[in-house]
Amino acid sequence: LTRLKKKFTGSPKKLALMLAEKKALSLSSKHESALLIGADQVLSFRGGVFNKPKSLKEAKKNLKLFRGKTHKLESATAIAHKGKIIWRHEETPKLTMRNFSNNFLEHYIESAGEKTLLSSGGYSIEREGAQLFSKVKGDFFSIIGLPLIPLLQKLIKLKSAGVLK
């Protein structure tokens, strides 16, 4: 899927949806009776898309770039059943980083360590990364990777319709 990110020429929102759908469909034909959920996020900032940093140095560089500014997390989720996408959900949380000092950034990178390499933003908002932000607009569950409330609502409807046992 990382190769797809590099080659994709559409919007960050479309990229997130395409990745979520590919994840959901990847095993759907092998497990026809199952509902398969795929989710992905794309961090967009100033027209660019950011992948997970490859090093702590790159994470620090990105965090300096985001400092004092707002970026978007294009979040998409899809459900596949019998080899077809039966549900899609997209959200675009907006996150504003506070204008933290270089000393704070050094301490954050040292404290969070390799965890900074696990997300495209270089932070886990559910952990130490919460300190980086002054404003967050959007669904918390979408920010951490899975829009739980809309997903649960859809699963309840599918259960009522007899699709989910």
Solvent accessible surface area in square Angstrom, and as a share of the most:
residue,aa,sasa,rsa
1,L,92,0.46
2,T,83,0.48
3,R,186,0.68
4,L,56,0.28
5,K,47,0.20
6,K,135,0.57
7,K,154,0.65
8,F,61,0.26
9,T,136,0.79
10,G,42,0.41
11,S,48,0.31
12,P,34,0.21
13,K,87,0.37
14,K,134,0.57
15,L,5,0.02
16,A,1,0.01
17,L,32,0.16
18,M,44,0.20
19,L,0,0.00
20,A,0,0.00
21,E,32,0.14
22,K,87,0.37
23,K,80,0.34
24,A,0,0.00
25,L,67,0.33
26,S,76,0.49
27,L,83,0.41
28,S,0,0.00
29,S,79,0.51
30,K,152,0.64
31,H,94,0.42
32,E,99,0.44
33,S,101,0.65
34,A,38,0.30
35,L,32,0.16
36,L,36,0.18
37,I,75,0.38
38,G,2,0.02
39,A,24,0.19
40,D,22,0.12
41,Q,42,0.19
42,V,2,0.01
43,L,0,0.00
44,S,13,0.08
45,F,12,0.05
46,R,175,0.64
47,G,84,0.81
48,G,29,0.27
49,V,62,0.36
50,F,39,0.16
51,N,48,0.25
52,K,116,0.49
53,P,4,0.03
54,K,156,0.66
55,S,47,0.30
56,L,62,0.31
57,K,169,0.71
58,E,61,0.27
59,A,0,0.00
60,K,50,0.21
61,K,140,0.59
62,N,9,0.05
63,L,0,0.00
64,K,85,0.36
65,L,72,0.36
66,F,0,0.00
67,R,52,0.19
68,G,40,0.39
69,K,69,0.29
70,T,65,0.38
71,H,2,0.01
72,K,83,0.35
73,L,8,0.04
74,E,14,0.06
75,S,5,0.03
76,A,2,0.01
77,T,0,0.00
78,A,0,0.00
79,I,0,0.00
80,A,0,0.00
81,H,28,0.13
82,K,120,0.51
83,G,36,0.34
84,K,146,0.62
85,I,30,0.15
86,I,66,0.33
87,W,38,0.13
88,R,126,0.46
89,H,41,0.18
90,E,71,0.32
91,E,42,0.19
92,T,43,0.25
93,P,2,0.01
94,K,83,0.35
95,L,0,0.00
96,T,30,0.17
97,M,1,0.00
98,R,84,0.31
99,N,124,0.64
100,F,5,0.02
101,S,63,0.41
102,N,83,0.43
103,N,125,0.64
104,F,40,0.16
105,L,1,0.00
106,E,85,0.38
107,H,115,0.51
108,Y,5,0.02
109,I,13,0.06
110,E,145,0.65
111,S,60,0.38
112,A,6,0.05
113,G,18,0.17
114,E,118,0.53
115,K,80,0.34
116,T,0,0.00
117,L,39,0.19
118,L,110,0.55
119,S,32,0.21
120,S,17,0.11
121,G,2,0.02
122,G,0,0.00
123,Y,10,0.04
124,S,16,0.10
125,I,17,0.08
126,E,89,0.40
127,R,105,0.38
128,E,42,0.19
129,G,1,0.01
130,A,52,0.41
131,Q,87,0.39
132,L,0,0.00
133,F,24,0.10
134,S,76,0.49
135,K,127,0.54
136,V,64,0.37
137,K,130,0.55
138,G,49,0.48
139,D,40,0.21
140,F,98,0.41
141,F,70,0.29
142,S,0,0.00
143,I,8,0.04
144,I,74,0.38
145,G,24,0.23
146,L,64,0.32
147,P,2,0.01
148,L,61,0.31
149,I,89,0.45
150,P,26,0.16
151,L,6,0.03
152,L,81,0.40
153,Q,105,0.47
154,K,45,0.19
155,L,35,0.17
156,I,117,0.60
157,K,135,0.57
158,L,15,0.08
159,K,120,0.51
160,S,97,0.62
161,A,78,0.61
162,G,50,0.48
163,V,57,0.33
164,L,56,0.28
165,K,209,0.89
